[in-house]
């Protein structure tokens, strides 16, 4: 038995029907699981789903048997949950992952969870329980993780057999769990990448995962520092790595993550990525931003992103850049935590952490990095709120600028199917892909298809106090989509109901800046008129003009003479640069469509209109509230706040009635050069094999 297999076996558990725990009948044995922290199991959602409705109600509805005994467990988090809880469910989509609380297993041995996405290809060990040979017993096979296909980790070689679903997939080179066995096809197996654990953070109650990760890291630190411990993952990883290997040593890492465990967790992936980008830029000696979107939820995952970083500027001189990067990152985490979360910091723990980082920097870091770490720590306060915190020095290339989200819905292909992409925009310049669907979806499917990738992009874009804006590049026929009313988290009943309301579930436009941009002109270099008018909206007071000549603030006739497209273009071209066209009606069809084309041709970057169906008798009120909105903003860049406030007031029936507010407002906010024309979406770079 290998050292890794020897450590995996005590952490394995079997999930069975509640009872004596032995699962003698095939129907009583549901699948495999493994301990990731004392008292906490991971398994597949489809494994616990075999218990039907009882599993999804609160209570101990899952039987658990492991080396330490037999008891019951409670499914705390799972994704997905079945549409019909009273059945086992026939199809379980990814991520197919569940977290089970086992209250009588605080002394359980636990696996080591990888802190990053799998390095592909990788030789792997597959572990679990199975009846494949007749008797229920532990099974162990060898295979290869060949590829990441969407959310699936594809396996070859020894494939998962019946019963091992929910068991761990171990990277044999690094000695870490990189996935969970899920199932097999005719020629390949499928596993759930361990990074899918992040998706449980977004399930209601997902914050408990911070406690689980904390317990995981403290468990492994305790095992490593216990002289009486017969075997532990850190020593096994050190043996796999070999003497004198470059990079971050497992012993240093387990101590670092133990210190992270005593800090308040990050508020979101944006906080982690901000610090990671700063460190990458510093160590790489140039502004650096990974073109691969990441979604780290813990401080340890940020450190994981810095493994294998190669320093082109100092190759072959001194310690590896990933050691420098991780230690500088640790110092920045300490600084960020005490600055942003001072009332949550345990200052004795913080002092122990900073002393440890200083010591490791003295032993392992370049002189310049040691000096920078010292500067960061010299500015830390010695106590809780009330002690002054000097400002942190700004690195020359931060790489951690706020990110906004660009959603592009292309012109229809394949018979009215709209291709999609979701990207992050940093500094108004750099673009990083998050999601692409070239096949596309039909118009009525846009909201449902974009829900998950848009939510992921917003998690990545939010950083500190920055709330990512959403900019939709649309074909003009789609300008009236109710984008500001879209919800990214369905109601409890599975639809867009109002049963559950918080900052995550509310309509997009009530919390964030949501604007529309013109897809067609974004594909061409900005025209001189467009550039000139944008400059005018930035520096001149804004004022309203009718989008259609006959549809004024005082009159919106149903019949009579209509302004033609060329006449509208001539009138709108003659307007001052600070003018904002407004229209009390839709612009995705009919007269509004013609007039919008004229406004865009005339170079207007700002347009307001009413996107919902209505009686034209309400138009005077809509023009009046639009005039107040533009007047309060004054300039283009100050328009977002008043628009959001108006959307909130209109959405509240009592406020709307008291203030005589009417209509759902849509906004074209289309600055030229954001991002610069012909900006290439950044492609993933060659990645050096990481050293553990």
Buried (B, 14 or more C-beta within 10 A) or exposed (E): EEBBBEBBBBBBBBBBBBEEBBBEEEEBBBBBBBBBBBBBBBBBBBBBBBBBEBBBEEEBBBBBBBEBEBBBBBBBBBBBBBEEBEEBBEEBEBBBBBBBBBEBBEEBBBBBBBBBBBBEEBEBBBBBBBBEEEEBEBBBBEBBBBBBEEBBBBBBBBBBBBBBBBBBBBBBBBBBBBBBBBBBEEEBBBBBBBBBBBBBBBBEEBEBBBEBBBBBBBBBBBBBBEEEEEEBBBBBBBEBBEEEEEBBBBBBBBBBBBBBBBBBBBBBBBBBBBBBBBBBBBBBBEBBBBBBBBBBBBBBBBBBBBBBBBBEEBEEEBBBBBBBBBBBBBBBBBBBBBBBBBEEBEBEEBBEBBEBBBEBBEEBBBEEBBEBBBEBBEBBBEEEEEEEEEEBEEBEBBBBBBBBBBBBBBBBEEEEBBBBBBBBBBBBEBBBBBBBBEEBBEBEEBBEBBBBBBBBBBBBBBBBEBBBBBBBBBBBBBBBBBBBBBBBBBBEEEEBEEEBBEEBBBBBBBBBBBBBBBBEBBEEEBBEBBBBBBBBBBEBEBEBBBBBBBBBBEEBEEEEEBBEBEEBBBBBBEBEBBBBBBBBBBBBEEBBBBBBBBBBBBBBBBBBBBBBEBEBEBBBBBBBBBBEBBEBBBEBEEBBEBBBEBBBBBBEEEEBEEBEBBBBBBBBBBBBBBBEEEBEEBEEEEEEEBBB
